[in-house]
């Protein structure tokens, strides 16, 4: 492994405390690779990162990697940035267009469709966000990340997937977890844990030094919607999610 570890993390609002800690704690020298969630997994699988904050859905399929931290990207109730929006009630939805930036959110939507909403929609890859401007009857859209803030008021119905999971299972949800490739020294993972602790304890400072400093929802979101502690209840929830057997494979946008 390189002397300076390569750390892949998500380039969304919800990781600002983690990134702040890695950059400012002073006990960890690292090269940061910031991308959407799905690309974090791609970088790690390709060997381009030694440590990664990965979508939880991809972890069971990994070889040669270990969960390493007591921190995660989770939600106890509403997460706000993972939603299915529609002008049709969810029970009447026939097609769901999927934002492909998060594999976990796609599979969570599949779980809820099968186990809570009791629908079997056509799953479509949302390759162009322009489709949001011309929704058809029976269409719904999975949106994740910062773009939810831009579209959350444009549809009649909005279903928060973490809240829906909580209602269905009684458990919190885990969207992303930290993993390290086998062979990464304990000194590095210990330093990462200290850096993550540093950042999570300084959310206000992290927001003030980020590109979100002028967005009034940022601090509230990070302290009310996101829960960073990977505790026993979240580990139980993750096992339930991993063993559910529900898989979604979207097809390309119809020509």
C-alpha positions in Angstrom: 0.0 0.0 0.0 1.1 3.6 -0.7 2.7 5.4 2.2 0.0 8.0 1.9 -3.4 6.2 1.8 -5.9 7.0 -1.0 -9.3 7.5 0.5 -12.4 7.6 -1.7 -15.4 9.4 -0.3 -18.7 10.9 -1.4 -18.8 14.5 -2.7 -22.1 15.3 -1.1 -23.3 17.5 1.8 -23.6 14.5 4.1 -19.9 13.8 4.1 -18.7 17.3 5.0 -17.9 16.5 8.6 -15.8 13.4 7.5 -13.9 15.4 4.9 -13.3 18.3 7.3 -11.9 15.8 9.9 -9.6 14.1 7.4 -8.3 17.5 6.2 -7.9 19.2 9.6 -7.4 16.6 12.3 -3.6 16.7 11.8 -3.1 13.0 12.5 -3.8 11.6 9.0 -2.0 12.3 5.7 -4.2 11.1 2.9 -5.0 11.6 -0.7 -8.8 12.3 -1.1 -10.8 11.1 -4.1 -14.2 12.8 -4.0 -16.9 11.3 -6.3 -20.6 10.3 -6.3 -21.3 7.1 -4.2 -21.3 4.6 -7.1 -17.9 5.9 -8.3 -16.5 5.4 -4.8 -17.2 1.8 -5.1 -15.7 1.7 -8.6 -12.5 3.3 -7.4 -12.2 0.9 -4.5 -12.9 -2.2 -6.6 -10.4 -1.1 -9.2 -7.7 -0.7 -6.6 -7.5 3.1 -7.0 -8.3 3.6 -3.3 -7.1 1.9 -0.1 -10.0 3.1 2.1 -13.5 4.1 1.0 -16.8 5.3 2.2 -18.9 2.8 0.2 -22.6 2.4 -0.5 -23.7 -0.3 1.9 -25.4 -2.3 -0.8 -22.0 -3.2 -2.4 -20.2 -4.3 0.7 -21.4 -8.0 0.8 -19.9 -8.6 -2.7 -16.4 -7.3 -1.8 -13.4 -9.5 -1.3 -10.4 -8.6 0.7 -12.0 -5.7 2.5 -13.1 -5.1 6.1 -15.5 -2.7 7.9 -13.3 -0.4 9.9 -15.2 2.3 11.6 -17.8 3.1 14.2 -19.0 5.9 11.8 -21.3 5.7 8.9 -23.8 7.7 6.8 -27.1 6.7 8.4 -30.5 8.0 9.4 -32.7 7.4 12.4 -35.8 8.8 10.8 -36.2 11.0 7.7 -33.0 11.4 5.7 -34.5 14.0 3.3 -31.9 13.4 0.5 -33.1 10.0 -0.6 -36.7 10.2 -1.9 -39.1 8.9 -4.5 -41.1 11.7 -5.9 -44.2 11.5 -8.1 -47.5 13.1 -9.1 -49.1 9.7 -8.7 -49.7 7.9 -5.3 -47.0 5.3 -4.8 -49.5 2.5 -4.9 -50.4 3.4 -8.4 -46.9 4.0 -9.8 -46.0 1.9 -12.9 -42.5 3.1 -13.6 -39.7 4.3 -11.4 -36.8 6.2 -12.9 -33.6 5.6 -10.9 -30.8 8.0 -10.1 -27.8 5.7 -10.6 -25.4 7.6 -8.3 -26.2 5.3 -5.3 -26.6 1.6 -5.6 -27.8 1.4 -2.0 -30.7 3.8 -2.7 -31.7 1.8 -5.8 -31.8 -1.4 -3.8 -33.7 0.3 -0.9 -36.3 1.5 -3.4 -36.6 -2.1 -4.6 -37.1 -3.4 -1.1 -39.8 -0.9 -0.3 -41.6 -1.5 -3.6 -41.8 -5.2 -2.8 -42.2 -5.3 1.0 -44.1 -2.0 1.8 -45.7 -0.5 -1.3 -46.6 -3.8 -2.8 -46.0 -2.7 -6.4 -43.9 -4.2 -9.2 -42.9 -1.2 -11.3 -40.8 -1.1 -14.4 -37.3 0.1 -13.3 -35.6 2.6 -15.7 -32.2 4.1 -15.5 -32.5 7.9 -15.4 -29.7 8.8 -17.7 -30.8 12.4 -18.2 -32.4 14.5 -15.5 -34.5 16.3 -18.1 -37.0 13.5 -17.8 -38.0 15.2 -14.5 -39.5 18.1 -16.5 -42.0 15.9 -18.3 -43.3 13.3 -15.9 -46.0 10.9 -17.4 -48.9 9.5 -15.5 -47.7 6.6 -13.3 -44.1 7.8 -13.3 -42.0 8.2 -10.1 -38.4 9.3 -9.7 -35.7 8.2 -7.2 -33.6 11.2 -6.4 -30.6 11.2 -4.1 -28.1 13.7 -2.8 -28.0 17.5 -3.2 -30.3 17.5 -6.2 -33.2 16.6 -4.0 -33.1 20.2 -2.6 -33.6 21.5 -6.2 -36.6 19.3 -7.0 -38.3 18.4 -3.6 -41.1 21.0 -4.1 -41.9 20.1 -7.7 -44.0 17.0 -7.2 -47.3 16.2 -5.3 -45.9 13.2 -3.5 -42.6 12.6 -1.9 -41.6 9.4 -0.1 -38.5 9.6 2.2 -36.9 6.2 1.8 -35.2 6.2 5.3 -38.6 7.1 6.9 -40.4 4.4 4.8 -37.7 1.8 5.9 -38.2 2.8 9.5 -42.0 2.4 9.2 -41.6 -1.0 7.6 -38.9 -2.5 9.8 -38.7 -0.4 13.0 -35.0 0.2 12.3 -32.7 3.0 11.3 -31.0 2.8 7.9 -27.3 2.8 6.8 -26.5 4.3 3.4 -22.7 4.1 3.5 -20.0 2.5 5.6 -16.2 2.8 5.8 -14.1 -0.1 4.5 -10.4 -0.7 4.1 -8.5 -3.1 1.9 -6.9 -5.9 3.8 -3.3 -5.0 4.7 -4.0 -1.3 5.4 -2.0 -0.7 8.7 -4.0 -0.3 11.9 -2.1 2.9 12.4 -3.8 4.3 9.3 -7.3 3.1 10.3 -6.9 4.3 13.8 -5.8 7.7 12.5 -8.9 7.8 10.2 -11.1 7.0 13.2 -9.6 9.9 15.1 -10.1 12.2 12.1 -13.7 11.2 11.6 -14.4 11.8 15.3 -12.7 15.2 15.0 -15.0 16.1 12.1 -18.3 14.8 13.5 -17.6 16.8 16.7 -17.2 20.0 14.7 -20.1 20.0 12.2 -20.7 23.8 12.5 -17.0 24.5 11.6 -17.2 22.0 8.8 -20.2 23.6 7.2 -18.6 27.1 7.6 -15.5 26.0 5.7 -17.5 24.2 3.0 -19.2 25.2 -0.3 -22.5 25.0 1.7 -21.7 27.8 4.1 -24.4 30.0 2.6 -27.1 27.3 2.4 -29.4 27.6 5.4 -30.5 24.0 5.4 -26.9 22.5 5.6 -26.3 22.5 9.4 -29.9 21.5 10.2 -29.6 18.6 7.7 -26.4 17.3 9.2 -27.6 17.5 12.8 -31.2 16.4 12.3 -31.4 14.1 9.3 -28.0 12.4 9.2 -26.8 10.2 12.1 -23.1 9.3 11.8 -22.8 6.6 14.6 -22.6 3.0 13.3 -24.2 1.5 16.4 -25.8 -1.8 17.2 -29.2 -0.9 15.8 -27.7 0.2 12.5 -25.6 -3.0 12.3 -28.8 -5.0 12.8 -30.5 -2.9 10.1 -27.7 -3.5 7.7 -27.8 -7.2 8.1 -31.6 -7.2 7.4 -31.0 -5.1 4.3 -28.2 -7.4 3.1 -30.2 -10.6 3.6 -33.5 -9.3 2.1 -32.9 -11.0 -1.3 -34.5 -8.0 -3.2 -32.5 -7.0 -6.2 -33.2 -4.2 -8.7 -31.6 -4.1 -12.2 -32.8 -1.0 -14.1 -33.0 -1.1 -17.9 -31.9 1.7 -20.1 -34.2 4.6 -20.9 -36.7 3.5 -23.6 -35.7 4.7 -27.0 
